Amino acid sequence: MRIYKFGGASVKDSVAIENIISILNKKGFEKTLLVVSAMDKTTNAFELVVKNYFENKSELQYSINEIFKFHNQILLNLFSNENHEIYKEVKSIFDNLKGFLNRNKSPEYSFVYDQVVPNGELLSTKIINAYLNYKGIKSNWIDSRDLIKTDSNYRDADLNWDLTQKNILNKVDKKVLNITQGFIGSNQNNFNTTLGREGSDYSAAIYAYCLNADSLTIWKDVSGVLNADPRVFKNPVLLEFISYTEAIELAFYGASVIHPKTLQPLQKKEIPLYVKSFLNPDGVGTSISRGIKIKPKVPCFIVKRNLNLLKLSSLDFSFIVEENISEIFQILHENKMKVDLIQNSAISFSVCIYDKFNRLKELLSILKATFKVQCIENVKLFTIRHFNETSSNEILKNNELLLEQRTDEILHLVVR
C-alpha cells in the first residue's frame, strides 16, 4: 500500500484539486491512502475564529462566514449541480461548529482550539472525496478521529500506538482508494485532539507504519528537500538522497519540509519516504531511506524565527551548577517552553526557547525570583549543518550575532 500526503498548498483551490486527480491518474488509484491537510490558509483562519471566540466576540461570526464563503466557492467551481450532497455536508460541519461555540463552557484555550481548528481537515477531505466520486473515481472517506487515538494533551497530543494500530488495521480497506485527514485524532472521551502544528506529515507516517506501507510520498510545492528555504536563501540545492538519521537531524533543528516526528516510525520499519513536487510529479524529488547519508553533500541551512533568548545568572554571582540547571529545566517544562539551544559557563546559562503557548511573561516572573534574567525577544536561530568557513558570511552580514555554538558538523547562530 502507498501513502500520499497532500499539504494545504496542494489543495488550495479547485485547480489544485484537479491536479491531485491528474497525479492519481498517472500513479494509480488502488491500494492508496491520501492523507490531506486543510486547504491553503484555512488552519490560520480557524485559529482566528478561536482567537475571536475568546477575545473579540463581535468579529466571531464574520471570521466563520469568511471560511464558509471560501469553501463554498470551491464547491461552486467543482460541482455543476448545486443540489449535490456535499453542499449539505459542508453546511453541517459549520452548523456543528457554531453549535459547539454556543454551548461550550470550557475556558481552556487549547481545548477549544482542538475542537475548532480540525474542521479545516474535515472540510478538505469531505470535498475532495465527494469530487473523486463525482468524477467516477471510487473513494472511501475515513474519519481519522475514529482511528488516531491520543491522550488529552490538547494541541500537542501523544499517540496511543497500540490502540491506534489496532483501529487502523481493522478499519482501513487496503485494496481501495482511501482519503483521511492529517493532524487530527481524538482522546478516550472522543474529544478532538491535534498532533501539533504541521502534524499532517506525522499522521501520514502513523498510517504508513500501521499499514506496513511500501512507501510514503509527501507532495510539496518545492522540488523536494532543499538545502535551504528558497524564501530565505538564494539558489537552494535539491538533496536527492538523505538517510533517515540525516533527515531526523535536519527535522530536529527545524527543517520545515519534514515534521520532526515523521521519520521515527518510518525508520523502524524501513519504509522509504519520498518528497516530490505536486507541480512536477515526474521530477526526481528526494528519497529518504537507509544508505547514502546525504547527496550532494552541501551545507544545509535552517532558520527558526520568533524565538526568545534568555541569559540567566545567579543573583549572588555564585556558580551555575547542576542543581540550578535542573531547576531551570523544570521551570521551562512546567511552562511548556520548547528549548532549541542551550549554552552555559561558570556563572551564566543561556537558553533559546520557543513560546508556543504564550507563557513568556509568567516564565520570566518565576525565573526572576531566583536568577538575574535578561530576555531578548524575537530572535532568529540559524543552524548550518555540514558548514564550511564561508557558510555564515551572508547571515552575519545582515544580522547582529548574539550567540554562537559549533561542533564538527553543526554551527548555530542566534541573531537579531
C-alpha positions as CSV (number, residue, x, y, z in Angstrom):
1,M,0.0,0.0,0.0
2,R,1.1,3.6,-0.7
3,I,0.5,6.6,1.5
4,Y,0.3,10.0,-0.2
5,K,0.2,13.1,1.9
6,F,-1.1,16.4,0.4
7,G,-0.5,19.6,2.3
8,G,-2.5,22.8,2.2
9,A,-0.8,24.4,-0.8
10,S,-1.6,21.3,-2.9
11,V,-5.3,21.6,-2.2
12,K,-5.6,25.4,-2.1
13,D,-8.3,25.7,-4.7
14,S,-10.3,23.8,-7.4
15,V,-7.4,23.8,-9.8
16,A,-5.2,22.2,-7.2
17,I,-7.8,19.5,-6.5
18,E,-8.0,18.8,-10.3
19,N,-4.2,18.4,-10.1
20,I,-4.4,15.7,-7.4
21,I,-6.7,13.7,-9.8
22,S,-4.1,14.2,-12.5
23,I,-1.4,12.8,-10.3
24,L,-3.6,9.8,-9.3
25,N,-4.4,9.2,-13.0
26,K,-0.6,8.8,-13.6
27,K,0.3,6.9,-10.4
28,G,-2.9,4.8,-10.0
29,F,-5.8,4.7,-7.5
30,E,-5.8,1.3,-5.9
31,K,-4.1,0.4,-2.6
32,T,-3.6,4.1,-1.9
33,L,-4.4,6.2,1.2
34,L,-4.5,10.0,0.8
35,V,-3.7,12.0,4.0
36,V,-4.8,15.6,3.4
37,S,-4.4,18.9,5.2
38,A,-6.7,21.8,5.4
39,M,-7.0,23.9,2.3
40,D,-4.5,26.8,1.8
41,K,-4.6,29.1,4.8
42,T,-7.7,27.5,6.4
43,T,-5.9,26.5,9.6
44,N,-4.8,30.1,10.1
45,A,-8.4,31.2,9.5
46,F,-9.8,28.8,12.1
47,E,-7.1,29.9,14.6
48,L,-8.6,33.4,14.1
49,V,-12.0,32.0,14.9
50,V,-10.6,30.7,18.2
51,K,-8.9,34.0,19.0
52,N,-12.2,35.9,18.3
53,Y,-14.1,33.5,20.4
54,F,-12.0,34.4,23.4
55,E,-11.1,38.0,22.7
56,N,-13.4,39.6,20.1
57,K,-16.9,38.1,20.0
58,S,-18.1,40.9,17.7
59,E,-15.9,39.5,14.9
60,L,-16.6,35.8,15.5
61,Q,-19.4,35.3,13.1
62,Y,-17.6,37.3,10.3
63,S,-14.5,35.1,10.7
64,I,-16.6,31.9,10.4
65,N,-18.5,33.3,7.4
66,E,-15.3,34.0,5.5
67,I,-14.2,30.4,5.8
68,F,-17.6,29.2,4.7
69,K,-17.5,31.5,1.6
70,F,-14.0,30.3,0.7
71,H,-15.0,26.7,0.7
72,N,-18.4,27.3,-0.9
73,Q,-16.7,29.0,-3.9
74,I,-14.5,25.9,-4.3
75,L,-17.7,23.8,-4.3
76,L,-19.2,26.0,-7.0
77,N,-16.1,25.7,-9.1
78,L,-16.0,21.9,-8.8
79,F,-19.7,20.8,-8.8
80,S,-22.1,21.9,-11.6
81,N,-25.0,20.5,-9.6
82,E,-25.7,22.8,-6.6
83,N,-28.0,20.1,-5.2
84,H,-25.1,17.8,-4.7
85,E,-25.0,16.2,-1.2
86,I,-21.6,17.8,-0.5
87,Y,-23.2,21.2,0.0
88,K,-25.3,19.8,2.9
89,E,-22.2,18.1,4.3
90,V,-20.2,21.3,4.3
91,K,-23.1,23.2,5.9
92,S,-23.4,20.6,8.5
93,I,-19.8,21.0,9.5
94,F,-20.3,24.7,10.0
95,D,-23.6,24.1,11.9
96,N,-21.8,21.7,14.3
97,L,-19.0,24.3,14.8
98,K,-21.5,27.1,15.7
99,G,-23.3,24.7,18.0
100,F,-20.1,23.9,19.8
101,L,-19.2,27.5,20.3
102,N,-22.7,28.3,21.6
103,R,-22.8,25.6,24.2
104,N,-19.1,25.3,25.2
105,K,-18.4,26.1,28.9
106,S,-14.7,25.3,28.9
107,P,-12.3,28.3,29.4
108,E,-9.3,26.3,28.2
109,Y,-7.9,27.8,25.0
110,S,-6.1,24.6,23.9
111,F,-9.3,22.5,24.3
112,V,-11.4,24.9,22.3
113,Y,-8.6,25.1,19.7
114,D,-8.7,21.4,19.1
115,Q,-12.5,21.3,18.8
116,V,-12.5,24.2,16.2
117,V,-9.3,24.0,14.1
118,P,-9.6,20.4,12.8
119,N,-12.7,21.4,10.9
120,G,-10.3,22.5,8.2
121,E,-9.2,18.9,7.6
122,L,-12.8,17.6,7.7
123,L,-13.8,20.2,5.1
124,S,-10.9,19.5,2.7
125,T,-11.3,15.7,2.8
126,K,-15.1,15.8,2.5
127,I,-14.9,18.0,-0.6
128,I,-12.1,16.0,-2.3
129,N,-13.7,12.7,-1.5
130,A,-17.0,13.9,-3.0
131,Y,-15.3,15.2,-6.1
132,L,-13.4,12.0,-6.7
133,N,-16.6,10.1,-6.6
134,Y,-18.3,12.8,-8.7
135,K,-15.6,12.1,-11.4
136,G,-16.3,8.4,-11.3
137,I,-13.3,7.5,-9.0
138,K,-14.5,5.4,-6.1
139,S,-13.0,6.8,-2.9
140,N,-13.6,5.8,0.7
141,W,-13.7,8.7,3.3
142,I,-12.2,7.8,6.7
143,D,-12.6,9.9,9.9
144,S,-9.1,10.0,11.5
145,R,-10.7,10.8,14.8
146,D,-12.1,7.3,14.9
147,L,-8.6,5.7,14.3
148,I,-5.9,8.0,15.7
149,K,-6.2,7.8,19.5
150,T,-4.3,10.0,21.8
151,D,-4.0,11.4,25.3
152,S,-5.7,14.7,26.2
153,N,-2.7,17.0,25.8
154,Y,-4.6,19.3,23.5
155,R,-2.6,20.9,20.6
156,D,0.3,18.5,21.1
157,A,-1.2,15.2,21.8
158,D,0.8,12.0,22.3
159,L,-0.3,8.9,20.5
160,N,-1.7,5.7,21.9
161,W,0.2,3.5,19.5
162,D,-1.4,0.1,20.4
163,L,-5.0,1.3,20.1
164,T,-4.3,3.4,17.0
165,Q,-2.6,0.4,15.2
166,K,-5.5,-1.9,16.1
167,N,-8.0,0.6,14.8
168,I,-6.2,1.3,11.5
169,L,-5.6,-2.4,10.8
170,N,-9.3,-3.2,11.5
171,K,-10.9,-0.3,9.7
172,V,-8.8,0.6,6.6
173,D,-9.5,-1.4,3.4
174,K,-6.1,-1.7,1.9
175,K,-7.4,-2.7,-1.6
176,V,-9.2,0.6,-2.4
177,L,-8.5,4.4,-2.6
178,N,-9.0,5.9,0.8
179,I,-8.9,9.5,2.0
180,T,-8.4,10.8,5.5
181,Q,-7.3,13.8,7.5
182,G,-3.8,14.7,8.7
183,F,-3.1,16.5,12.0
184,I,-6.2,15.3,14.0
185,G,-7.2,12.5,16.3
186,S,-9.3,12.1,19.5
187,N,-9.0,11.1,23.1
188,Q,-10.7,8.5,25.2
189,N,-13.7,10.8,25.6
190,N,-13.9,11.3,21.8
191,F,-13.0,15.0,22.0
192,N,-10.9,16.2,19.1
193,T,-7.1,16.4,19.6
194,T,-4.3,17.6,17.3
195,L,-0.8,16.3,16.9
196,G,1.0,19.7,16.8
197,R,1.1,22.4,14.1
198,E,2.0,21.0,10.7
199,G,1.3,17.5,12.1
200,S,-0.2,16.0,8.9
201,D,3.2,14.5,7.9
202,Y,3.3,12.7,11.2
203,S,-0.3,11.4,10.6
204,A,0.8,10.1,7.3
205,A,3.8,8.3,8.9
206,I,1.5,6.8,11.5
207,Y,-0.7,5.3,8.8
208,A,2.3,4.1,6.9
209,Y,3.7,2.4,10.0
210,C,0.4,0.7,11.0
211,L,-0.4,-0.4,7.4
212,N,3.2,-1.7,6.7
213,A,3.1,0.6,3.6
214,D,5.5,0.2,0.7
215,S,6.2,3.9,0.8
216,L,5.1,7.4,1.9
217,T,5.2,10.3,-0.5
218,I,4.8,13.9,0.7
219,W,3.7,16.2,-2.1
220,K,5.0,19.7,-1.8
221,D,5.2,23.0,-3.7
222,V,9.0,22.6,-4.0
223,S,11.0,20.1,-5.9
224,G,12.0,18.0,-2.9
225,V,14.1,18.6,0.3
226,L,16.3,21.6,-0.4
227,N,19.5,22.5,1.4
228,A,17.8,25.9,2.3
229,D,14.5,27.6,2.4
230,P,14.1,29.3,-1.0
231,R,12.2,32.1,0.7
232,V,15.2,33.0,2.8
233,F,18.3,31.8,0.8
234,K,19.3,32.3,-2.8
235,N,19.9,29.3,-5.2
236,P,19.0,26.4,-2.9
237,V,20.2,22.9,-3.9
238,L,18.0,19.8,-4.2
239,L,19.1,17.0,-1.9
240,E,18.4,13.8,-4.0
241,F,19.2,11.3,-1.2
242,I,19.2,11.6,2.6
243,S,19.5,8.9,5.2
244,Y,16.9,8.6,8.0
245,T,19.4,9.8,10.5
246,E,20.4,12.8,8.5
247,A,16.7,13.7,7.9
248,I,15.9,13.3,11.6
249,E,18.8,15.7,12.4
250,L,17.5,18.3,9.8
251,A,14.0,17.9,11.1
252,F,15.1,18.3,14.7
253,Y,16.8,21.6,14.0
254,G,13.7,22.9,12.2
255,A,13.8,22.0,8.5
256,S,10.3,22.9,7.5
257,V,9.8,20.3,4.8
258,I,9.5,17.4,7.2
259,H,7.7,17.3,10.6
260,P,10.1,16.3,13.4
261,K,8.1,13.2,14.4
262,T,7.6,11.9,10.9
263,L,10.9,10.0,10.4
264,Q,11.0,7.7,13.5
265,P,8.0,5.4,12.7
266,L,9.2,5.1,9.1
267,Q,12.8,4.3,10.2
268,K,11.6,1.5,12.5
269,K,10.1,-0.4,9.5
270,E,12.5,1.0,6.9
271,I,9.6,2.5,4.9
272,P,11.1,4.9,2.3
273,L,9.9,8.5,2.3
274,Y,9.7,10.4,-1.0
275,V,9.3,14.2,-1.1
276,K,8.1,15.3,-4.5
277,S,6.6,18.3,-6.2
278,F,2.9,18.2,-7.0
279,L,3.7,20.8,-9.7
280,N,6.1,18.4,-11.3
281,P,5.2,14.9,-10.2
282,D,7.6,13.3,-12.7
283,G,10.6,15.2,-11.2
284,V,13.4,13.4,-9.3
285,G,12.4,14.7,-5.9
286,T,14.1,13.5,-2.7
287,S,14.5,9.9,-1.4
288,I,14.9,9.3,2.3
289,S,15.9,5.8,3.3
290,R,18.8,3.7,4.6
291,G,22.1,4.1,2.9
292,I,23.6,7.3,1.4
293,K,24.0,9.8,4.2
294,I,23.4,12.9,2.0
295,K,23.8,13.6,-1.7
296,P,25.0,16.0,-2.7
297,K,27.0,16.9,0.4
298,V,26.5,20.6,0.8
299,P,25.9,23.0,3.7
300,C,22.2,22.8,4.9
301,F,20.7,26.0,6.2
302,I,17.8,26.0,8.7
303,V,16.2,29.1,10.3
304,K,13.8,29.3,13.2
305,R,12.1,32.7,13.9
306,N,10.2,34.2,16.8
307,L,12.4,32.7,19.5
308,N,13.4,34.2,22.8
309,L,17.0,34.2,24.1
310,L,17.2,34.1,27.9
311,K,20.5,34.8,29.7
312,L,20.4,33.7,33.3
313,S,23.0,34.2,36.1
314,S,22.8,33.8,39.9
315,L,21.8,36.7,42.0
316,D,24.9,36.4,44.2
317,F,27.4,35.6,41.4
318,S,27.9,32.1,42.5
319,F,28.4,29.2,40.0
320,I,25.6,27.8,37.9
321,V,25.8,24.1,38.8
322,E,23.7,21.0,38.1
323,E,21.1,21.8,40.7
324,N,20.5,25.3,39.1
325,I,20.3,23.8,35.6
326,S,17.9,21.1,36.8
327,E,15.7,23.8,38.4
328,I,15.7,25.9,35.2
329,F,14.7,22.9,33.0
330,Q,11.9,22.0,35.4
331,I,10.5,25.6,35.2
332,L,10.8,25.5,31.4
333,H,8.9,22.2,31.3
334,E,6.2,23.4,33.6
335,N,5.6,26.4,31.3
336,K,5.6,24.3,28.1
337,M,8.6,26.0,26.6
338,K,10.4,24.3,23.7
339,V,14.2,24.5,24.2
340,D,16.1,25.0,20.9
341,L,19.6,25.8,22.2
342,I,21.5,25.9,25.5
343,Q,24.9,27.2,26.5
344,N,26.4,27.6,29.9
345,S,29.5,28.9,31.6
346,A,30.6,29.0,35.2
347,I,28.3,31.8,36.2
348,S,25.7,32.1,33.4
349,F,23.3,29.9,31.5
350,S,21.8,30.9,28.1
351,V,18.8,29.2,26.5
352,C,16.9,29.8,23.3
353,I,13.2,29.0,23.6
354,Y,10.0,28.9,21.6
355,D,7.0,30.2,23.5
356,K,4.2,28.2,21.7
357,F,1.6,28.8,24.4
358,N,2.3,32.5,25.1
359,R,3.6,32.0,28.7
360,L,6.8,34.0,28.5
361,K,5.6,36.7,30.9
362,E,4.7,34.1,33.6
363,L,8.0,32.3,32.9
364,L,10.1,35.4,33.4
365,S,8.3,36.2,36.6
366,I,9.1,32.8,38.1
367,L,12.8,32.9,36.9
368,K,13.4,36.4,38.3
369,A,12.7,35.1,41.8
370,T,15.8,33.0,41.7
371,F,18.0,34.4,38.9
372,K,19.1,37.6,37.3
373,V,17.4,37.4,33.9
374,Q,18.0,39.1,30.6
375,C,15.4,38.3,27.9
376,I,15.9,39.2,24.2
377,E,12.7,38.6,22.3
378,N,12.1,37.8,18.7
379,V,15.5,36.4,17.8
380,K,16.3,34.0,14.9
381,L,18.3,30.8,15.2
382,F,20.2,29.8,12.1
383,T,21.5,26.2,12.1
384,I,24.1,25.2,9.4
385,R,24.7,21.5,9.1
386,H,27.9,20.5,7.2
387,F,29.1,24.1,7.4
388,N,32.3,25.5,5.9
389,E,34.2,28.7,6.5
390,T,32.1,30.8,4.2
391,S,28.7,29.4,5.2
392,S,27.8,32.1,7.7
393,N,29.0,35.1,5.8
394,E,25.7,36.2,4.4
395,I,23.8,35.6,7.7
396,L,26.3,37.7,9.7
397,K,26.4,40.4,7.1
398,N,22.7,41.1,7.7
399,N,22.2,40.3,11.4
400,E,23.7,41.0,14.8
401,L,25.3,37.9,16.4
402,L,24.1,37.2,19.9
403,L,25.4,33.7,20.5
404,E,27.4,31.2,18.5
405,Q,27.9,27.5,19.1
406,R,29.7,24.9,16.9
407,T,30.6,21.3,16.7
408,D,32.4,19.4,14.0
409,E,29.4,19.4,11.7
410,I,26.9,22.0,13.1
411,L,27.1,25.7,13.5
412,H,24.4,27.5,15.5
413,L,24.0,31.3,15.2
414,V,21.4,33.2,17.4
415,V,20.9,36.6,15.8
416,R,18.6,39.6,15.6
